[in-house]
């Protein structure tokens, strides 16, 4: 089963995303901080990450670099687009509140591409 890590410090959003991903056939695991996310990945790899940009202990782009470039990322943010202009995010970016179906479709595409390459 494809394993998706969801990292967000908003408990309600984290729980909702986990349930949506599981409803669509993914195994989901949640983390509220960057440190928790790293700990999870060190124990058992994941196939994709849905990642909040502003976490209590690190920004999403820095966390993505720590986790490695082999994992596809979807970023979530409540930050205005203009403030992210100078940030090089390697992955899809969705504004909060997210459209769950679009995130699932994006993860589906990323996983399909990863399996082909």
Secondary structure by P-SEA (a helix, b strand, c coil): cbbbbbbcccaaaaaaaaaaaaaaccbbbbbccaaaaaaaaaaccccccccccccccccaaaaaaaacccbbbbbbbcccccccccccccccccccccaaaaaaaaaaaaaaaaaac
